[in-house]
Amino acid sequence: LRVLVPFVGMLFVIHLAEHDRHRFVEEWKARRSVSCGLFAIALLGDVTDVLAHVCVICAGLVHIDHGFLHAVENYGMGFAV
């Protein structure tokens, strides 16, 4: 479960990132700069969240320093909010 739960969460965030990317492209083509910027920020948060999930998954497989993992999770949550 230490690997499975974060992996499923990562798949969910990847799904969100795909939709945010698609919407970003739509807004870009329509030349809506404000909403395009907001979807770019959302996409950046999604990518950061996926990277945080990858670190948590790796920590379930091999030893990663707890302080480093805690910092990655904090930054991931900060970008997600």
Order of alpha helices (4+ residues) and beta strands (2+ residues): alpha-alpha-alpha
